[in-house]
Amino acid sequence: MKETEMLKDMHTAVAGDEEPGEILQSRERHFNLWSTLGINYSAIGTPLSIGTYLSFSFALGGSPAYIYGYLVAGFMQIIVCLSLSELAAAYPHSSGQVYWTSIFAPRRYSRSLSYWTGAFTASAWFFWMCGTYLFTTQLLFATVSMARVQFTAEKYQVYLGYVAAAIVSLVLNTTLFKHYSALLRLMVILVNAGAVITMVVLLVRSSPKRTAQTVFVDFIEDSGWKSSGFAFLLGLLPGVTAINGFDSSTHVTDELPNPEKQVPQVMVGTAILAYLAGLPMTIVYMFCVVNEEALLDPVGGQPIAQLFLDSCNSLPLAVFLMVIFTFVFLIAASAMTTTSSRVFWSLANEKHLACSAWLEKLTTSRSLPINAICFTVIAGCAIGLLSFGSALALSAMLNTAAICFFISFLIPLICVVTKRDILKKRAHYMNLGSTGLALNCIAISWMLLMSVVLLFPGSLPVTTANMNYAIAVLGGVMIVFGVSVHEV
């Protein structure tokens, strides 16, 4: 087997032909339907991850905004997922939205638009991965702080924990890769089991519980924004982040036996499963808040840790729940490393990067993109140095990731709207039929709105402590990839 097979499909499309060639499957099939579902579901872990955004529920509308915001954001995200899954079914490719852009974009701009789609896709997964490394570490030290009240993690300790999470991800994606697929399949069960355990423990142990009036009706606006509607939009970040990363399965297309069917199945299945599993958890979290004031200054800086400590009224139980959360986020970081490395590999395989010749190399034994994996982890550790600076590094990473996801989805969908006749000519498993154009337009409108909203600070007046630095990070992304344009 050659180390790298150039996928003719991409180059045919970029050259301007309307009908792309067939995909050349040159990679070993490392994944199947269930392990790929495990990658997607592990990366978002919605039933548990939605609980890490508790701080949003107080300043930006209170409990009603937290619950209804999740309902709205999750529903709109599923519409985005449906639009993308149709493209994944018709044109399965490891480059995902990069490849779809090359097909549907005007011939004159095809190559450059594909490059920038790839730039935002790579940035989205990279920053999401880095944010998860950091958040896993913060959860770990919050657990330690629960047991040792006087303990406060130093910045160097946080960074070492960050690097440790990165190393675990590296090992799972390389040395232990033969066991990785089984672990990912198991994670679908573990995430849901962890959610059920958390739900039961909180409902049984928390007392007194909040009233239905407080949870579902009493809207609280304490962000400083004069418009309650805009404050509600700002509070949609939990739902947007908890149901995202739809393209994850597309980036392992070459490693699936039947991608034109399995990829859209995983995309839609994960989104719907996550949405339904996350809803009851948002309600449970809100009913089980025992000490709302304590959540404003939580143990270890993590509201979810404070919630467990107050609601469980038992240190061992609270620590047990935190261990579950920390483990799930650690595996999520590994799943994001898997996807992020595949994105960089696919971009290198299409010669979009200056170091493509090195990044595109595969191991001869298992056809793994070792160089891309190592590059992703090392670069992630470099970005982790931001943890020595602003405490808002995590927020900036997650906001930037969400915006980059939206931009990477927007470019191909806008191109598709102008050329849906090409899509209609191609038989595909996930066919939206006559509703396709309407869903595409709704998805585009939603992502344009949220891409702007996520650039605003969460509260007023704006200070260095509450500033939204996503715009600065986004500018950095554009500068780096603008300077690094290679053969575009």
Beta strands, then each sheet from edge to edge (+ up, - down):
strand 1: 60-61
strand 2: 220-221
sheet 1: 1+ 2-
end
